[in-house]
Amino acid sequence: MKLSGRDKRLIPIVVVVVLVLSLLVFYTSRQFEDRHEPSAWGIALELLSLWMSPTIPEEQTPPPATGEVRTVPFSWSDRALSAWHELTTFEPVVAIIRQDVNAQTGAISPDGQYVATGGSTLRDVAISSLAEKRIVRKFAIAHGNIWAVAFSPDGRYLATGRGFMANRPHNESVNIWDVQSGRLIRNLPGPAGPGMEANDTISLAFSPDSRFLAVSYFPQKNNIHLFDVESGKRIRTMQDSICTAIAMTFFDGGKYLACPGYSKFEAYDIETGRRTQNIPEQALYAVSPDGRYLAKATSKDNSLRIMERLTGLEVRVLETAKGYHRVLAYSPDGRYLAASGDDGLRIWDATEGKLVATLTVQPDHVSHWIGFDQDGRYFAAVCGWYVVVWDFRKLTSAGHAK
C-alpha cells in the first residue's frame, strides 16, 4: 500500500502520541495488572483510536425511571487523565476520579470507600469508588437534578435531594437508596403540592444515629423538616426556620441541628423543633462537632476566625485572606478546619491556629463541597470534573503548608 504525503506526515505524530499515552497510563496499568486488564500499549492504542474516531451523536432516549441502577463501564481515557494528575503531585493523594459531568455537590461514605456526587446539570447521582478510582454506578432520577447528597452514618443509606421541581407532576423531593444494593427505598415528599418550586431540596443531613433525616427546602418560612428514616414519616418542622445553607449538620451528639448559612447562623433543638440560637451577622459559618466552637469567615475583611458558639467570644484569628472563603468543614474530631476560597484550599489546626496544609493538586476549581469520612482518615473535595481524595493523616503529619 502506497502512503500519501499526508499519511507520511501523520506517522511521527501518531508514534509520539502513542508513546506519551503509554507513559501516562503506565502507573494505571501497573495498578490493574492483577485484574488482567489490557497492557499500557493496549490502553494507549485504545485512547488513540478514540481520539481519531469521529464523534457519533447519541440517540435520543427517554430518561430512565427513578430507581434504576446502572453500572458504569471502565473508561481508560478518564483513568489516564486521573493518573496524570496523581503522578504529578507530591501530596498524599489517594484518588483523583474523573467525573463525566461537572459536579458541584458531594458526600463521602462513612468508611471512606465511596464518594457520591451531584450537581445542577446532573440528573443521576454518580457513585465513585476509591479502590477502582472511577464512577462505578449511577442511581437514576427520572427528571430534575441532584442538589444535595448525604450518606447515613451507619453506611446503609444514601439520600439525594432533587431540584427543578416546578411543573413536575409530583413532589417527591428526596430519594433514599440502599447503598449496598442500590435499591430505591422510599421517596420523601416536599412541603408543597406537585409542580411547586417550594419542593426543591437545598440541603440534607442525617442524625448521628442514622434515625432521622433533616431536609431544607427552597427558602421559605419553616423550610427545615425532620423525617424518620425507617418509616418516611415527617416528624416535625423546625420553628421559624428559613435556612439557605447547603451544608446543614447535627452537633452535640445529635441534640441540635445547625444551619450555617451564608447570611446567618441558626441552631435548633431536635426534640422540640425550637430555634435555640440565631446569629444574624452576615458570614460563612461552620460548627464544631461538639457544638462548642464556630468558625466564621466574613466578607468585610476576608478573615477566618474561631469563636465560642454560646458566648460569641473570639478565640483566635486563623487568617485574613486576599479573597472570599466559599466552603468550610470541620474534621470529625473538631481539631482541624478545612477552608476553600479564592486563596485556595487550606487545612488549619483550629486548636493551635496553625496552617497545616495548602493543597494545590485540584485539577479543576473546588465546587460547593469538601468533607471528611467518619474516622477522619480521608479528606475529599468535589472539583468540577474531578473528585480528589487525600490521605488526611499523612497530610497532617507530613506538613504541606506553604
N, C-alpha and C positions, 0 to 999 in steps of 0.2 A: 504494500500500500504506500503510495507516494504522499508525503506530507506537504501541505501547503506552507507558504511562508508564515501565515498566521499561526498554524499549528506549531511550527518550529519555535516561534517566539513564546508560545504558551508553555512549552515543555519546561524550561527552567523555572518559570513561575509556579507551575504545579509541583515540581520537585521541592522547591523551597517551602511551599505551603504544607506539603506532607511532612517534611522534616520538623517544621515548627510545631505542628499539631501533635506529632509523635512525642516530642519532648514535653509538650504541655500536658498530655494525658498520661505520661509515664508514671507519675505518682498515683494517678487514679487506677491504672491497670494493675499496679503492684498491690493496691488495697483489695482488688476484686479477684486476684489470682485464685484464691481458694474457692471462689464461686464459679470457676470455669467460664469467666467472661472472655470476650474476644481480646486479642492482644492489642498492644498500643498501636501497632501498624493497622490493625483492623479498625480501630477507633478512628485513626486519622483518615483512612480511606473512606470510612462511612461519613465522617464530617465533611470531607472534600466532596463527596457525591451529593450530599445535601446542599452544600454551598453552590455547586454547579448545576443543580437541578432547577428547572423552572418552578415557580410558585403556582400551585393549583388552588384556586379558591375553594373553600369548604362548602359543601352542600348545606343549604338551609334546612335545619331540622327543628322540630318543635322542642321546646325546653323540657328537661326531664321532670318527672313528678317529684314533689317534695318527699324525701325519704329514700330516694335512690342512692345507692353507694357505688362509686365507680373506682376501679383500680387503675392507677396511672402507670403506663409503661415507662421503663427506664429510658432516659434521654442522654445520649453520650455528649451531645452538644452542650446541654445545660451543665452536665457534670464537669466537662472540660473548662467551661467558664468559671465554675466554682473552684475547681482545683487550681486554676491560675491565681486566684485571689488568695487561696490558702498558702500556696507556695511562696508568695511574695510578701509575707508578713512575718514579723518576729514576735507577734503577740500570741498568747496561748489560745488559739482558735480551735474549737472542737469541730465546727462545721460551718461552711458558708453554702447555703442552699438556694439555688436559683428558683424563683417563682415564675409561673407562666403569665401572670398578670400583676401589674403594680399593686402592691398590698399596703394598707395603711394601719391595720389593727392586728393584734395577735394575742396569743396566750401560750405559755409553756406548760406541759403536763407536770403533775406533782413529782413524778420520778425523773423528769428532765429528758425523756426519750422522744417526745414529740412536740412539735410547735404547730398550732392551728392559726391560720391567717385568713383575713377577710379584708374587705375594702369597699369603697363607693362604686367601683366598677366590677365587683366580684359577686356573681350570683350564687356560687357554691363556696363552701368553706374547704380550704385545702389543708391536708394533714401531712406535715413533713416529718420524716424520720431522721434523727441524728445519726443512727447507726448506718443507714443507707445513704444519707446525705442527699435526699431528694424528696419530692412530693410522692407519697405512696398511695393516698386515697383522697377522694373528694366526696363530701356529703352534699347532695344536690338539693337546691331550693328551686321551686317552680318559677318564681319571679321575685323581684325586689333585689336587695343586695345585703351584704353582711356588714353591719355597722359595729357589732360587738361580739366577742367570743370569750368564754370562760370555762376552764376545767374545774370540776369539783375537787376539793382537797383529797377525797378518798380515791380519786382516779377513775371513778366509774362513769361519770357523765361529762358531756361537753354541751354547753348551752350556746346557742347562736341567736343573736338579735338582728331583726330584719329592718331595713329601711325602705323608702319609697312605697309606703302602704296606701297612699292616696289612690283612689279609684280601683282598689283591689276588692274582689267580691268576698273578702273575709277579713278577719282581724287577728290572724294567727301571728303575733309579733315575735314570739320566741319559740324556738325548736330545741328540744332536749334529746340528745343522742346517747346511745350506749357506746362508750369508747371502744370496747373490745370488738363488738360485732358490727358497729356502725348502724345498728337498727335505730330508727326514729322511735323514741319512747312516747313522747307526748308533745302537744302544742299548747302554749300558754297564750291566752287572748290579751289584746291590748285594752286600754281603758275606754275606748270609743267603739262605735259600730263599724261595720265594714266600710271600706273606702274612705277612711279618715286619716289625715296626716298625723293626728294625735297618737296613732298607734306605732309610729316609728320608734324603734328602740335606740337609746343613746348609750347605755352602759349596763353591764351585768356584773354581779358579784355573788359568789357562793359563801355561805357561812362556814366557819372553820370545821364544823361537824358535818358539813355537806347536807344538812337537813333543809336549809332554806336557800332560796334564790331571790336576791334583790334585783329589781328591774327598774331603770329610769327611762321614761318615755320622752317624746318630743316636749320641749319646755312648756309647761303649763302648771297650774296650781295643783298640788298634791300628785306629782308625777312620779314619785317613788313608791313602788308596790312590792310587797313581800309575799312570796309564794312558798307553799310546801312542795318540795321536790317530788316526793313519792306520790302524792295524790294530785298534784297540779292545782290545788285549791289556793285561791287568793286569800291570804290570812288578814292582812291589814295594809293600810296606806299610811305612809309617813306624813304626819300632820304639817300642813303649810309648806310642803317641800316644793321647790322649783329648782331642781338640780340640772345643771348643764355640764357636769363633769363627765369625761369619757373614761374615768377610772375610779369608780366607787370602791370602797374597801371596808371590810369589817375590822374592828380592832378591839383590844382589851378582852381577848378570849371570845369574841363574837357577841359581846353585850351591846356594842354600839356599831352603827353604820356611819361612815364618813362620806360626804360629798365634797371632795376637794376641787371645786370648780375654778375657773379662771378669774372669776369676779368676786368670789367669797368662799368661806369655809363653813360647812354646816355638819352637825352630828346629831344622830337620832338614837333614841332608846328603842331597841328591837322589841322588847316586851310590850311597851305601851304605844309605840309609834310617835311618841312626843319628841319634839326637837329640843335638844339639851344644850346646844351651842350654836351661835351664829356670829361669825366674824365677817363683817361687811367690807373690810378693806380689800380693794381690788389687787389680787396677786394670784400666783400659781402656788398651790399647796400640795403637800404630801404628809400623811400622818404616820408616825412610827407604829409598828405592830402592837406595842403595849399601850399606845394612846398617850404616852407621856409627852412626846415632842411633836412639833410641827416644823417641817421645812417650808420656807416661804421665799418665793422668788418674785420680786417686784419689778415692774416696768419703769418705775420712776428713776431708779439709779442702777437697774440691772443687777442688784445684789442678790445673793443667796444666803439666807440666814436660818439659824436653828433657834426656835423659841419654845418655851414651855407652853403646852397647849392650854392648860386651865388658867394660868396666870398671865400669859402673854409676855412673860419676862424673856428678854433676849439672852440666849446662852452664848452664841458665837456667830461671827460672820465668816462664811466659808470663802466667798469671793465676791468681787464686783466685776462682772463680765463686760465685754465690749458690746455684746448683743443680747437678745432676749433668750430666756430659758423657755423651752417648749414642753418638756416632759420631765417629771421627777418620779423616782421609785426607791423605796427603802428595801434593803435586804431583809430576809426573814428574821434575822436576829436583831435587827434595828441598829446595827453598828455602822453600816455603810449606806451611803446615799448616792444613787446614780442620777446624773443630770444631763439632759440633752438640750442643746440650744444652738444659737448662732456660732458660738465658740467651739462647738464640737461635743463629743460625748465623753464625760468625765466621771470618775468614781472618787468619792470622798469618804474618808473616815470621819463620820459625823461626831463621834465621841471625842476625837482629838483635834478635829478641824484640819486634818492634813489631806492634801491631794494625793491619792494613791495611784491613779492611772488616768492617762489621756489616750483614748482609743481612736485610731486612725484607719483601721482596716476596712471600714464600711465601703463597699463598692458603689453604694447609692446613698441618697440622703436618708437620715433616720426619720421614720414616719411618726405615727402617734402612739407607739407602744414600745416600752422597754420593760423588762421584768426578770424575775428570778424563779428558779424551781423551788420546791418546798423546802429542801435542805440547804439551799444556798450554794449548791455545787456549780450550777451553771447560771450564766447571765446572758440574756438574749435580747436582740433588737430587731424589729422589722424595719428593713431599709429598702423600701420601694420594691425593686425587682429581686431582692435577696432577703434571706433571714440569716443573721450572723449569730453564732453561739460561741461564747468564750468559756474556758475553764476558770471559774471565778476564784477558786482557791489558789491556783497558780498565778492568776492575775494580781491578787492582793499580796501574795508572798514575794513575787519577783520584783515588783516595783516598776511600773511603766509610766510614772509621772514625767511630764515634760514642762 
